Amino acid sequence: MAVLPVRFTKTRRDRLAQVLWVLNWISVVTGIILFSLGIFLKVEINKRQDLMAEGHLQSLPNMLIAVGLIACAINFLGGKICYDCVDTNKFLRWKLVMLPYIICTFFFTLSVFVGALMCYGMRGQLEESLSLGLQEAMRYYKDTDTPGRCFLKRTVDLLQIQFQCCGNDGYKDWFQIQWISNRYLDMSQKKVVDCCNVNSPRPCIQYQITNNSAHFNYDHQKEELNLWMRGCRHALLHYYTNIMHSIGLTVLIIWLFELSVLTGVRYLQTSLENMLRQGDPESDSDGWLLENSFVETARSNFNIIKHLSKFNQVNTANNGDPNIDKPSPAHYGPDNVPPNPHQIDG
């Protein structure tokens, strides 16, 4: 029994083909959107790549870029096919192409769905990369005279100013490392990098933060410090998580749209093939998603794979020799002439 069968008249088939032609061109635009989102995410990651540990964060933007390009190509071809399907004679040229096209489009839509899931599932990997990357950046903060590291001080300072954060998990992270160059180091003072809250009503306290007697009317354990309390890892994680969730929602909507287009193309293909079996271009025909039920289709595909594996095993056992079962030709001496049976009897 067919899955979700629908009856199509000649007018409905033509209208479906025209609608799918328009939807495929819209899908080309969605492919451009996927490509643009991948480029945008790649640029955002590269902007702060010095604050991240080496990992596989580039896999998501690279996948979105590739899927976007494939979407443009597949849907451009789909638009051409659907446009020609209005004419029965032109459909005959695409008859053998449509089923492989639908299979390829199915796996493409599956990759779009995987991309959407990756946008929601990379938080843990992103958090680990930021934690390790910020630790390395803070460790080399003082190396302003070392080639390859001299830019880290400016990078970390701008990060703390722009995101209103301090340290990795908080301002106390700066107490655990030597972030001042030995040329300017004063061990008598405990000072943090400039993480001052510009909205604080009192002057910024950066020196001797834990020494209550060093400041007037000050208790560091009770008073809310005029430093940014949020760690930069949490700030960046929140920033990139919002970007990825927004991209993930967009990709999920595009996936639903692509899935609806794929469903329409499948109905168009099956209804046109059933029309050809009837031999009348004006006749009504049925279209469906699957000709048999899901269980029967899975069993049929499993049997096909099983027969192919058996055929491959036979070829492997015969070492791939197509003449293994053929008898060897007889040799009758240097002249290769069979003997006369009467001479043998005599």
LORORO-708550 format. One record per residue (C-alpha): residue in one letter; x, y, z. Coordinates in steps of 0.001 Angstrom, whole numbers, padded with zeros to 6 digits, always signed. Layout:
BEGIN
aXYZ...
# end
This chain:
BEGIN
m+000000+000000+000000a+001376+003418-001008v+002335+005952+001656l+000285+009199+001579p-001184+008789-001920v-002675+011871-003632r-004769+012007-006813f-003565+014470-009441t-005374+015756-012495k-003515+017156-015490t-004154+020690-014222r-002937+019894-010716r+000245+018273-012041d+001043+021319-014161r+000298+023657-011281l+002486+021613-008928a+005356+021749-011415q+005028+025531-011738v+004915+026040-007957l+007955+023812-007483w+009819+025780-010143v+009284+028946-008081l+010131+027206-004802n+013381+025834-006216w+014474+029334-007165i+013614+030475-003644s+015727+027566-002411v+018652+028948-004409v+018282+032106-002314t+018226+030012+000877g+021451+028387-000320i+023001+031840-000605i+021764+032548+002942l+023427+029364+004229f+026647+030320+002471s+026507+033835+003974l+025840+032487+007475g+028843+030200+007164i+031067+033089+006070f+029754+035285+008906l+030391+032616+011557k+033846+031896+010155v+034767+035598+010351e+033462+035878+013928i+035516+032887+015028n+038642+034102+013237k+038338+037543+014883r+039086+035992+018283q+040998+032937+017188d+043937+034025+019365l+041712+033579+022414m+040656+030040+021486a+042502+026750+021653e+042967+024822+018459g+039952+022614+017867h+037275+021742+015370l+035260+024945+015660q+035848+025657+011968s+033947+022502+010984l+030557+024171+011453p+031151+027274+009287n+032917+025150+006670m+029934+022809+006565l+027481+025696+006202i+029545+027139+003354a+029663+023778+001550v+025955+023084+002097g+025075+026555+000828l+026999+026027-002399i+025473+022575-002897a+022006+024017-002257c+022464+026558-005035a+023524+023856-007510i+020867+021276-006552n+017983+023718-006521f+019084+025329-009789l+018910+021877-011398g+015604+021189-009639g+014113+024386-011023k+015074+023335-014550i+013571+019860-014065c+010288+021187-012635y+009999+023763-015420d+010326+021039-018075c+007886+018727-016281v+004990+020915-017437d+005584+019455-020911t+005249+015651-021052n+007729+015318-023914k+010361+017293-022007f+009713+015197-018903l+010832+012091-020800r+014345+013560-020935w+014437+013811-017131k+012580+010590-016325l+015707+008583-015511v+017338+011513-013719m+014549+012401-011301l+014876+009459-008913p+018677+009852-008442y+018069+013594-008087i+015502+012979-005338i+017873+010599-003516c+020723+013131-003661t+018385+015901-002494f+017248+013728+000423f+020819+013324+001669f+021378+017039+001110t+018385+017953+003282l+019708+015512+005877s+023034+017373+005920v+021162+020663+006429f+019434+019130+009458v+022794+017916+010801g+024136+021455+010404a+021247+022801+012474l+021942+020258+015216m+025636+021175+015212c+024722+024809+015897y+022980+023716+019092g+025494+021047+020090m+028838+022885+019999r+028498+024743+023298g+030650+022272+025245q+033411+022257+022639l+033276+026047+022403e+033503+026474+026189e+036540+024195+026417s+038263+025995+023552l+037651+029418+025143s+038805+028289+028578l+042117+026913+027305g+042643+029781+024867l+042076+032491+027472q+044417+030772+029895e+047169+030808+027269a+046482+034450+026359m+046643+035535+030013r+049849+033565+030548y+051592+035401+027716y+049998+038770+028483k+053282+040135+029835d+055358+039133+026784t+055011+042450+025001d+058575+042214+023681t+058298+038626+022401p+057643+038237+018657g+054365+036458+018005r+052964+037366+021447c+053286+041119+021567f+049712+041574+020303l+048092+039483+023052k+048098+042332+025598r+046126+044585+023278t+043778+041725+022344v+042972+040882+025964d+042575+044550+026939l+040119+045180+024110l+038232+042010+025001q+037752+043107+028616i+036672+046594+027557q+034248+045509+024826f+032636+042638+026732q+032886+044249+030191c+034556+041200+031671c+037686+040383+033658g+039961+037356+033599n+038900+033885+032553d+036329+033101+035256g+036732+036367+037182y+039158+039061+038312k+040900+036710+040766d+042404+034806+037830w+044908+037639+037453f+046212+036934+040988q+047355+033458+039957i+049697+034487+037145q+052479+036969+036583w+051008+039305+034000i+053451+042223+034492s+056842+042169+032793n+059819+041658+035085r+061051+045129+034188y+058013+046727+035855l+057161+044116+038469d+056484+045329+042030m+055895+042354+044323s+054613+044570+047142q+051358+045280+045314k+048550+042978+044231k+047052+044548+041127v+044727+043344+038396v+044565+044351+034774d+042321+047322+034077c+038863+045766+034568c+037225+048864+036014n+033484+049222+035832v+032908+052620+034245n+029500+052838+035938s+030961+052582+039438p+030360+055697+041639r+033768+055496+043361p+037309+055559+041953c+038492+052282+040544i+040419+050107+042984q+043030+048063+041165y+045861+047947+043726q+045746+045909+046962i+042190+044788+046335t+042136+042391+049288n+043750+044905+051726n+040916+046725+053511s+043253+049137+055331a+044733+050411+052076h+041451+052125+051107f+038985+054369+052894n+035755+052785+054077y+036454+049594+052193d+035672+045917+052803h+036398+043685+049823q+034361+040803+051259k+031158+042800+051747e+031347+045636+049305e+030536+045125+045656l+033830+045793+043919n+033977+048358+041146l+035508+045769+038800w+033751+043731+036176m+032729+040566+037986r+031911+038420+034988g+034681+036287+033498c+035521+036712+029824r+034947+033035+029157h+031312+033374+030190a+030952+036582+028201l+032366+035086+024998l+030475+031858+025501h+027214+033795+025808y+028088+035847+022727y+028914+032898+020477t+026074+030769+021833n+023555+033439+020854i+025077+033619+017365m+025015+029840+016899h+021467+029497+018218s+020254+032210+015853i+022029+030524+012939g+020692+027139+014060l+017114+028416+014056t+017587+029862+010561v+019107+026619+009273l+016267+024617+010839i+013674+026769+009046i+015584+026322+005771w+015637+022560+006369l+011852+022471+006767f+011477+024495+003581e+013850+022199+001654l+012001+019162+002996s+008681+020524+001726v+010206+021155-001728l+011628+017620-001784t+008210+016212-000883g+006577+018146-003732v+009179+016936-006249r+008579+013342-005130y+004825+013699-005682l+005460+015248-009099q+007818+012454-010134t+005530+009582-009092s+002384+011166-010567l+004106+011747-013920e+005473+008204-014038n+002026+006774-013309m+000616+008984-016053l+003149+007529-018511r+002128+003994-017523q-001465+004829-018422g-000358+006216-021783d-002629+009259-021680p-001078+012673-020859e-004522+014068-019991s-005457+011297-017553d-005522+011498-013782s-002709+009766-011887d-001705+008961-008338g+001359+010347-006623w+002909+009132-003376l+005935+009368-001155l+006609+005608-001152e+005056+003005-003391n+004953+000508-000514s+004827+000875+003246f+007907+001845+005218v+008410-001757+006399e+008077-003243+002900t+010384-000583+001437a+013005-001252+004118r+012719-005033+003562s+013071-004609-000203n+016146-002394+000148f+017652-004840+002624n+017159-007718+000171i+018810-005709-002607i+021817-004997-000387k+021912-008663+000661h+021944-009897-002948l+024644-007390-003861s+026811-008562-000956k+026376-012209-002020f+027287-011333-005597n+030382-009533-004338q+031376-012565-002246v+031093-014861-005277n+033282-012557-007331t+035813-012397-004522a+035913-016209-004236n+036543-016463-007978n+039287-013828-007721g+037339-011709-010106d+037978-014073-013077p+034923-013981-015406n+036151-017140-017219i+036462-019249-014079d+033544-021524-015088k+034441-021764-018778p+036300-024898-019982s+039829-024404-021189p+040302-024696-024974a+041782-028031-026206h+045218-028175-027793y+045817-030594-030673g+049519-030345-031323p+051491-027789-033244d+048966-027682-036131n+046004-027373-033700v+043959-029838-035885p+041663-032329-034111p+042390-035984-034916n+040137-037983-037324p+037931-040363-035288h+038207-043076-038062q+041966-043025-037777i+041701-043525-034046d+039378-046533-034495g+041683-048065-037109
# end
